[in-house]
């Protein structure tokens, strides 16, 4: 995501649909949400990905 910065992050979050509200499209919903909520969700999503990578790596090591 780094090369595209915040715009790519907004698109990624809008695809998740977590912040989508009635009467707004997914992208506008993310833009209108409180920054703290968006950053908290983004932090959780990153931590979840890191955890899953670590679990997969450990499983791969045990197979060898």
C-alpha positions in Angstrom: 0.0 0.0 0.0 2.9 2.4 0.5 3.3 3.6 -3.1 -0.3 4.8 -3.1 -0.5 6.1 0.4 -3.8 7.1 2.0 -6.0 6.8 -1.1 -5.3 3.1 -1.5 -5.9 2.6 2.2 -9.3 4.4 1.9 -10.3 2.1 -1.1 -9.1 -1.0 0.9 -11.2 0.0 3.9 -14.2 0.9 1.8 -14.1 -2.6 0.2 -14.3 -4.1 3.7 -17.6 -2.3 4.1 -17.3 -2.0 7.9 -18.0 1.7 7.9 -20.7 1.8 5.1 -23.8 3.6 6.2 -27.3 4.0 4.7 -27.5 6.7 2.1 -23.7 6.9 1.5 -21.4 4.9 -0.7 -18.6 2.9 1.0 -15.9 5.4 0.2 -17.8 8.4 1.5 -18.7 6.4 4.6 -15.0 5.9 5.4 -14.2 9.5 4.7 -17.0 10.7 7.1 -16.1 8.3 9.9 -14.2 9.4 12.9 -10.4 9.1 12.3 -9.9 7.2 15.6 -12.3 4.5 14.6 -10.8 4.2 11.1 -7.2 4.0 12.5 -8.3 1.5 15.2 -9.8 -0.8 12.6 -6.8 -0.4 10.3 -4.5 -1.2 13.3 -6.5 -4.3 14.1 -6.5 -5.4 10.4 -2.7 -5.1 10.2 -2.2 -6.9 13.5 -4.5 -9.7 12.3 -2.5 -10.1 9.1 0.8 -10.1 11.0 -0.5 -12.8 13.4 -1.8 -15.0 10.5 1.6 -14.7 8.8 3.4 -15.8 12.0 1.1 -18.7 12.5 1.5 -19.9 8.9 5.3 -19.5 9.2 5.3 -21.6 12.4 3.1 -24.3 10.8 5.4 -24.4 7.8 8.5 -24.8 10.0 6.8 -27.7 11.9 6.0 -29.5 8.6 9.7 -29.5 7.6 
